Amino acid sequence: MDKVMRLATEKGVVVFTKSSCCLCYAVNILFQELGVIPVVHEIDKDPEGKDMEKAITRLGCPTPVPAVFIGGKLVGSTNEVMSLHLSGSLTRMLKPYRSLS
């Protein structure tokens, strides 16, 4: 769990993914369209990936990927991110992390 929390707090927006996950891709594209370039950690390419999956689940994420952290706090997976986006809350949460380009 220590590794997950350390990585989750290294930048403003962090997403734990798997390289073959289409929902992970969709979440990353959404962030990019909202002007945010998240830090992406593909846990299937990490030697500690299985332990990271377990840690993400223990933190309360309903599915281990995508696991989205904003400002070091777990937001959740695809359902939570999309709900926040549809309500307009996601844009406000991401405002401090938007790129200027």
DSSP file with accessible surface (Angstrom, degrees, kcal/mol):
  #  RESIDUE AA STRUCTURE BP1 BP2  ACC     N-H-->O    O-->H-N    N-H-->O    O-->H-N    TCO  KAPPA ALPHA  PHI   PSI    X-CA   Y-CA   Z-CA
    1    1 A M     >        0   0   87      0, 0.0     4,-2.5     0, 0.0     5,-0.2   0.000 360.0 360.0 360.0 -30.9    0.0    0.0    0.0
    2    2 A D  H  >  +     0   0  144      1,-0.2     4,-2.6     2,-0.2     5,-0.2   0.905 360.0  49.8 -59.6 -42.4    2.9    2.3    0.7
    3    3 A K  H  > S+     0   0   41      2,-0.2     4,-2.7     1,-0.2     5,-0.3   0.925 110.3  50.0 -63.9 -43.6    4.0    2.2   -3.0
    4    4 A V  H  > S+     0   0    1      1,-0.2     4,-2.7     2,-0.2    -2,-0.2   0.947 113.6  45.2 -60.4 -47.3    0.5    3.0   -4.2
    5    5 A M  H  X S+     0   0   66     -4,-2.5     4,-1.1     2,-0.2    -1,-0.2   0.898 112.4  51.5 -66.9 -37.2    0.2    6.0   -1.8
    6    6 A R  H >< S+     0   0  143     -4,-2.6     3,-0.5    -5,-0.2     4,-0.3   0.955 115.3  41.5 -63.3 -47.1    3.6    7.3   -2.7
    7    7 A L  H >< S+     0   0   13     -4,-2.7     3,-1.1     1,-0.2     4,-0.4   0.876 110.4  58.5 -67.3 -35.9    2.9    7.2   -6.4
    8    8 A A  H 3< S+     0   0    0     -4,-2.7    64,-0.5    -5,-0.3    -1,-0.2   0.738 110.2  43.1 -67.2 -22.5   -0.6    8.6   -5.9
    9    9 A T  T << S+     0   0   84     -4,-1.1    -1,-0.3    -3,-0.5    -2,-0.2   0.394  87.3  90.1-105.2   5.2    0.7   11.7   -4.3
   10   10 A E  S <  S+     0   0   87     -3,-1.1     2,-0.3    -4,-0.3    -1,-0.1   0.779 100.2  11.6 -74.5 -25.9    3.6   12.4   -6.6
   11   11 A K  S    S-     0   0  132     -4,-0.4    61,-0.3    -3,-0.2     3,-0.1  -0.909  84.3-100.9-141.7 172.2    1.5   14.6   -8.9
   12   12 A G  S    S+     0   0   20     -2,-0.3    59,-3.2     1,-0.2     2,-0.5   0.878 108.8  30.7 -66.3 -40.5   -1.9   16.2   -8.9
   13   13 A V  E    S+A   70   0A   6     57,-0.2    26,-2.8    24,-0.2     2,-0.4  -0.974  71.3 173.0-126.8 118.4   -3.7   13.7  -11.1
   14   14 A V  E     -Ab  69  39A   0     55,-2.5    55,-3.0    -2,-0.5     2,-0.4  -0.985   9.6-168.9-129.1 134.4   -2.5   10.1  -11.0
   15   15 A V  E     -Ab  68  40A   0     24,-2.9    26,-2.6    -2,-0.4     2,-0.5  -0.991  11.4-151.9-127.0 125.5   -4.2    7.1  -12.7
   16   16 A F  E     +Ab  67  41A   0     51,-2.5    51,-1.9    -2,-0.4     2,-0.2  -0.854  35.0 159.8 -92.9 127.3   -3.4    3.4  -12.1
   17   17 A T  E     - b   0  42A   3     24,-2.9    26,-2.6    -2,-0.5    27,-0.6  -0.764  40.4-123.2-135.2 177.7   -4.2    1.4  -15.2
   18   18 A K    >   -     0   0   55     -2,-0.2     3,-1.9    24,-0.2     6,-0.1  -0.976  29.9-123.4-124.1 144.9   -3.5   -1.8  -17.1
   19   19 A S  T 3  S+     0   0   60     -2,-0.4    -1,-0.0     1,-0.3    23,-0.0   0.761 110.1  46.4 -61.7 -25.5   -2.2   -1.6  -20.7
   20   20 A S  T 3  S+     0   0  109      4,-0.0     2,-0.7     5,-0.0    -1,-0.3   0.343  84.2 114.0 -98.7   9.1   -5.1   -3.6  -22.1
   21   21 A C    <>  -     0   0   29     -3,-1.9     4,-1.7     1,-0.2     5,-0.1  -0.696  45.1-168.9 -90.5 114.6   -7.9   -1.7  -20.3
   22   22 A C  H  > S+     0   0  101     -2,-0.7     4,-2.2     1,-0.2    -1,-0.2   0.841  89.2  54.4 -70.7 -32.1  -10.3    0.2  -22.6
   23   23 A L  H  > S+     0   0   91      2,-0.2     4,-2.3     1,-0.2    -1,-0.2   0.872 105.5  54.0 -69.1 -33.8  -12.0    2.0  -19.6
   24   24 A C  H  > S+     0   0    2      2,-0.2     4,-2.3     1,-0.2    -2,-0.2   0.927 108.7  49.2 -62.0 -44.3   -8.5    3.2  -18.5
   25   25 A Y  H  X S+     0   0  158     -4,-1.7     4,-2.5     1,-0.2    -2,-0.2   0.931 109.9  51.1 -60.0 -45.0   -7.9    4.6  -21.9
   26   26 A A  H  X S+     0   0   40     -4,-2.2     4,-2.3     1,-0.2    -1,-0.2   0.903 109.7  49.5 -62.7 -41.3  -11.3    6.4  -21.9
   27   27 A V  H  X S+     0   0    0     -4,-2.3     4,-2.3     2,-0.2    -1,-0.2   0.925 111.1  49.8 -64.6 -42.4  -10.6    8.0  -18.5
   28   28 A N  H  X S+     0   0   20     -4,-2.3     4,-2.2     1,-0.2    -2,-0.2   0.908 110.5  49.5 -64.0 -40.4   -7.2    9.2  -19.7
   29   29 A I  H  X S+     0   0   46     -4,-2.5     4,-2.7     2,-0.2    -1,-0.2   0.914 108.3  54.2 -64.2 -41.2   -8.7   10.7  -22.8
   30   30 A L  H  X S+     0   0   16     -4,-2.3     4,-1.5     1,-0.2    -2,-0.2   0.943 108.8  48.4 -57.5 -48.2  -11.3   12.5  -20.8
   31   31 A F  H  <>S+     0   0    0     -4,-2.3     5,-2.7     1,-0.2     3,-0.3   0.925 111.2  50.2 -59.2 -44.0   -8.7   14.1  -18.6
   32   32 A Q  H ><5S+     0   0   99     -4,-2.2     3,-1.6     1,-0.2    -1,-0.2   0.909 108.4  52.0 -62.6 -39.9   -6.7   15.2  -21.7
   33   33 A E  H 3<5S+     0   0  150     -4,-2.7    -1,-0.2     1,-0.3    -2,-0.2   0.789 107.6  53.7 -66.5 -25.4   -9.9   16.7  -23.2
   34   34 A L  T 3<5S-     0   0   32     -4,-1.5    -1,-0.3    -3,-0.3    -2,-0.2   0.339 126.8-102.0 -89.8   6.4  -10.3   18.6  -19.9
   35   35 A G  T < 5S+     0   0   17     -3,-1.6    64,-3.5     1,-0.3     2,-0.4   0.690  83.8 120.1  87.1  18.9   -6.8   20.0  -20.2
   36   36 A V      < -     0   0    2     -5,-2.7    -1,-0.3    62,-0.2    -2,-0.2  -0.966  48.2-157.2-120.8 131.9   -5.1   17.7  -17.7
   37   37 A I        -     0   0  119     -2,-0.4   -24,-0.2    60,-0.4     2,-0.1  -0.897  24.0-154.7-104.7 102.2   -2.2   15.3  -18.4
   38   38 A P        -     0   0   12      0, 0.0     2,-0.5     0, 0.0   -24,-0.2  -0.376  19.4-113.6 -75.3 156.3   -2.4   12.6  -15.7
   39   39 A V  E     -b   14   0A  38    -26,-2.8   -24,-2.9    -2,-0.1     2,-0.5  -0.792  38.1-153.9 -82.4 127.1    0.6   10.6  -14.5
   40   40 A V  E     -b   15   0A  58     -2,-0.5     2,-0.5   -26,-0.2   -24,-0.2  -0.921  14.6-169.3-112.6 129.0   -0.3    7.0  -15.6
   41   41 A H  E     -b   16   0A  37    -26,-2.6   -24,-2.9    -2,-0.5     2,-1.0  -0.970  11.9-153.1-115.9 112.5    1.1    3.9  -13.9
   42   42 A E  E >   -b   17   0A  74     -2,-0.5     3,-1.6   -26,-0.2   -24,-0.2  -0.764   8.9-169.0 -86.4 103.0    0.4    0.7  -15.8
   43   43 A I  G >  S+     0   0    1    -26,-2.6     3,-1.1    -2,-1.0     6,-0.2   0.733  79.9  66.7 -72.2 -18.9    0.4   -1.8  -12.9
   44   44 A D  G 3  S+     0   0   72    -27,-0.6    -1,-0.3     1,-0.2   -26,-0.1   0.664 103.1  48.6 -74.2 -11.3    0.5   -4.8  -15.3
   45   45 A K  G <  S+     0   0  143     -3,-1.6    -1,-0.2     4,-0.1    -2,-0.2   0.338  94.8  91.2-104.5   4.1    4.0   -3.7  -16.3
   46   46 A D  S X  S-     0   0   41     -3,-1.1     3,-2.3    -4,-0.1     4,-0.2  -0.862  75.5-136.7-101.7 133.9    5.2   -3.3  -12.7
   47   47 A P  T 3  S+     0   0  133      0, 0.0     3,-0.3     0, 0.0     4,-0.1   0.779 109.9  47.3 -59.4 -23.2    6.8   -6.2  -10.9
   48   48 A E  T 3> S+     0   0   94      1,-0.2     4,-2.3     2,-0.1     3,-0.2   0.164  78.7 119.3-100.1  18.2    4.7   -5.4   -7.8
   49   49 A G  H <>  +     0   0    6     -3,-2.3     4,-2.5     1,-0.2    -1,-0.2   0.849  69.8  51.8 -55.9 -43.2    1.5   -5.0   -9.8
   50   50 A K  H  > S+     0   0  147     -3,-0.3     4,-2.0    -4,-0.2    -1,-0.2   0.921 112.2  46.8 -63.1 -42.0   -0.5   -7.7   -8.1
   51   51 A D  H  > S+     0   0   97     -3,-0.2     4,-2.3     1,-0.2    -1,-0.2   0.883 110.9  53.1 -65.8 -36.6    0.3   -6.2   -4.7
   52   52 A M  H  X S+     0   0    5     -4,-2.3     4,-2.6     2,-0.2    -2,-0.2   0.906 106.5  52.7 -65.4 -40.9   -0.6   -2.8   -6.0
   53   53 A E  H  X S+     0   0   36     -4,-2.5     4,-2.2     1,-0.2    -2,-0.2   0.935 110.5  47.4 -57.5 -47.5   -4.0   -4.1   -7.2
   54   54 A K  H  X S+     0   0  123     -4,-2.0     4,-2.5     1,-0.2    -2,-0.2   0.903 111.7  50.7 -61.4 -41.2   -4.7   -5.5   -3.8
   55   55 A A  H  X S+     0   0    0     -4,-2.3     4,-1.7     2,-0.2    -2,-0.2   0.915 108.8  51.1 -64.6 -41.8   -3.7   -2.2   -2.1
   56   56 A I  H  <>S+     0   0    0     -4,-2.6     5,-1.7     1,-0.2     4,-0.5   0.924 111.2  48.4 -62.9 -41.8   -5.9   -0.2   -4.4
   57   57 A T  H ><5S+     0   0   73     -4,-2.2     3,-1.5     1,-0.2    -1,-0.2   0.919 109.3  52.6 -64.3 -41.9   -8.9   -2.4   -3.6
   58   58 A R  H 3<5S+     0   0  154     -4,-2.5    -1,-0.2     1,-0.3    -2,-0.2   0.808 101.1  61.7 -64.6 -28.1   -8.1   -2.1    0.1
   59   59 A L  T 3<5S-     0   0   59     -4,-1.7    -1,-0.3    -5,-0.2    -2,-0.2   0.637 127.8 -97.8 -71.9 -13.9   -8.2    1.7   -0.2
   60   60 A G  T < 5S+     0   0   56     -3,-1.5    -3,-0.2    -4,-0.5    -2,-0.1   0.513  73.4 144.8 112.9   6.8  -11.8    1.4   -1.3
   61   61 A C      < -     0   0    3     -5,-1.7    -1,-0.3     1,-0.1    -2,-0.1  -0.656  46.5-141.4 -78.5 127.3  -11.7    1.5   -5.1
   62   62 A P  S    S+     0   0   83      0, 0.0    -1,-0.1     0, 0.0    -5,-0.1   0.824  88.8  21.8 -62.1 -32.7  -14.4   -0.8   -6.4
   63   63 A T  S    S-     0   0   64      3,-0.2    13,-0.0    -7,-0.1    15,-0.0  -0.987  80.6-127.3-131.1 145.8  -12.2   -2.1   -9.2
   64   64 A P  S    S+     0   0   31      0, 0.0     3,-0.2     0, 0.0   -48,-0.1   0.786  81.9  77.7 -68.0 -25.3   -8.4   -1.9   -9.2
   65   65 A V  S    S+     0   0   23      1,-0.3   -48,-0.2   -50,-0.0    13,-0.1  -0.998  89.3  23.2-140.7 145.9   -8.2   -0.1  -12.6
   66   66 A P  S    S+     0   0    1      0, 0.0     2,-0.5     0, 0.0    -1,-0.3   0.643  77.2 175.2 -71.2 143.1   -8.6    2.6  -13.5
   67   67 A A  E     -A   16   0A   0    -51,-1.9   -51,-2.5    -3,-0.2     2,-0.5  -0.977  14.3-158.9-114.2 117.5   -8.0    3.9  -10.0
   68   68 A V  E     -AC  15  76A   0      8,-2.9     7,-3.4    -2,-0.5     8,-1.4  -0.858  11.2-174.3-106.8 129.8   -8.0    7.7  -10.1
   69   69 A F  E     -AC  14  74A   2    -55,-3.0   -55,-2.5    -2,-0.5     2,-0.4  -0.978   0.7-173.5-119.9 131.3   -6.3   10.0   -7.5
   70   70 A I  E >  S-AC  13  73A  12      3,-2.3     3,-1.5    -2,-0.4   -57,-0.2  -0.995  77.9  -6.3-125.5 123.9   -6.7   13.7   -7.6
   71   71 A G  T 3  S-     0   0   38    -59,-3.2   -59,-0.1    -2,-0.4    -1,-0.1   0.819 130.5 -58.5  62.1  30.8   -4.7   15.8   -5.1
   72   72 A G  T 3  S+     0   0   16    -64,-0.5     2,-0.4   -60,-0.4    -1,-0.3   0.449 114.4 113.7  80.2   1.2   -3.5   12.6   -3.5
   73   73 A K  E <  S-C   70   0A 160     -3,-1.5    -3,-2.3   -65,-0.1     2,-0.3  -0.876  73.2-112.3-110.4 138.6   -7.0   11.4   -2.7
   74   74 A L  E     +C   69   0A  53     -2,-0.4    -5,-0.2    -5,-0.2     3,-0.1  -0.490  32.1 176.3 -68.0 122.4   -8.7    8.4   -4.2
   75   75 A V  E     -     0   0A  26     -7,-3.4     2,-0.3    -2,-0.3    -1,-0.2   0.802  42.3-122.7 -91.5 -40.3  -11.6    9.5   -6.4
   76   76 A G  E     -C   68   0A   4     -8,-1.4    -8,-2.9     4,-0.1    -1,-0.3  -0.946  32.0 -51.8 135.1-153.4  -12.5    6.0   -7.6
   77   77 A S  S  > S-     0   0    6     -2,-0.3     4,-2.4   -10,-0.2     5,-0.2  -0.156  76.6 -56.9-109.0-157.5  -12.8    4.2  -10.8
   78   78 A T  H  > S+     0   0   15      1,-0.2     4,-2.9   -12,-0.2     5,-0.3   0.886 129.8  51.8 -56.7 -47.5  -14.7    4.8  -14.1
   79   79 A N  H  > S+     0   0  125      1,-0.2     4,-2.3     2,-0.2    -1,-0.2   0.917 112.7  45.0 -59.0 -45.1  -18.2    5.1  -12.6
   80   80 A E  H  > S+     0   0   66      2,-0.2     4,-2.4     1,-0.2    -1,-0.2   0.925 114.5  48.6 -66.7 -42.2  -17.1    7.7  -10.0
   81   81 A V  H  X S+     0   0    0     -4,-2.4     4,-2.3     1,-0.2    -2,-0.2   0.936 113.5  46.4 -64.0 -45.2  -15.1    9.8  -12.5
   82   82 A M  H  X S+     0   0   62     -4,-2.9     4,-2.8    -5,-0.2    -1,-0.2   0.893 111.2  52.1 -67.2 -37.5  -17.9    9.8  -15.0
   83   83 A S  H  X S+     0   0   77     -4,-2.3     4,-1.8    -5,-0.3     6,-0.2   0.922 111.0  47.8 -62.7 -43.7  -20.5   10.7  -12.4
   84   84 A L  H  X>S+     0   0   44     -4,-2.4     6,-1.7     2,-0.2     5,-1.2   0.898 112.2  50.4 -63.0 -38.9  -18.3   13.6  -11.3
   85   85 A H  H ><5S+     0   0   62     -4,-2.3     3,-1.0     1,-0.2    -2,-0.2   0.942 110.0  48.7 -65.2 -46.1  -17.9   14.7  -14.9
   86   86 A L  H 3<5S+     0   0  150     -4,-2.8    -1,-0.2     1,-0.3    -2,-0.2   0.831 112.0  49.6 -65.5 -30.5  -21.6   14.6  -15.6
   87   87 A S  H 3<5S-     0   0   75     -4,-1.8    -1,-0.3    -5,-0.2    -2,-0.2   0.578 113.3-118.2 -83.1 -10.2  -22.4   16.6  -12.5
   88   88 A G  T <X5S+     0   0   25     -3,-1.0     4,-0.9    -4,-0.7    -3,-0.2   0.368  87.0 110.8  89.3  -4.3  -19.7   19.2  -13.4
   89   89 A S  H  >< +     0   0   32     -5,-1.2     4,-2.2    -6,-0.2    -4,-0.2   0.822  65.2  63.9 -73.4 -31.2  -17.7   18.5  -10.2
   90   90 A L  H  > S+     0   0    0     -6,-1.7     4,-2.2     1,-0.2     5,-0.2   0.922  98.6  53.8 -62.3 -42.3  -14.8   16.9  -12.0
   91   91 A T  H  > S+     0   0   59     -7,-0.3     4,-1.0     1,-0.2    -1,-0.2   0.912 110.1  47.7 -59.6 -41.5  -13.9   20.1  -13.9
   92   92 A R  H  < S+     0   0  163     -4,-0.9     3,-0.5     1,-0.2    -1,-0.2   0.908 111.2  50.7 -65.9 -40.4  -13.7   22.0  -10.6
   93   93 A M  H  < S+     0   0   71     -4,-2.2    -1,-0.2     1,-0.2    -2,-0.2   0.851 113.8  45.2 -65.0 -33.5  -11.6   19.3   -9.0
   94   94 A L  H >< S+     0   0    1     -4,-2.2     3,-2.2     1,-0.2     4,-0.5   0.599  84.1  97.7 -86.8 -12.3   -9.2   19.4  -11.9
   95   95 A K  G >< S+     0   0  156     -4,-1.0     3,-1.3    -3,-0.5    -1,-0.2   0.860  81.2  51.3 -49.7 -44.6   -8.9   23.1  -12.2
   96   96 A P  G 3  S+     0   0   99      0, 0.0    -1,-0.3     0, 0.0    -2,-0.1   0.712 113.3  47.4 -67.3 -13.4   -5.6   23.4  -10.2
   97   97 A Y  G <  S+     0   0   87     -3,-2.2   -60,-0.4    -4,-0.1    -2,-0.2   0.342  79.9 123.8-111.5   6.6   -4.0   20.7  -12.4
   98   98 A R    <   -     0   0  129     -3,-1.3   -62,-0.2    -4,-0.5     2,-0.2  -0.420  61.2-122.4 -70.5 141.3   -4.9   22.0  -15.9
   99   99 A S        -     0   0   48    -64,-3.5    -1,-0.1    -2,-0.1    -2,-0.1  -0.480  11.5-131.8 -79.8 154.2   -2.1   22.6  -18.3
  100  100 A L              0   0  183     -2,-0.2    -1,-0.1     0, 0.0    -2,-0.0   0.552 360.0 360.0 -84.1  -8.8   -1.7   26.1  -19.7
  101  101 A S              0   0  145    -66,-0.1    -2,-0.1     0, 0.0     0, 0.0  -0.300 360.0 360.0 -79.3 360.0   -1.4   24.8  -23.3
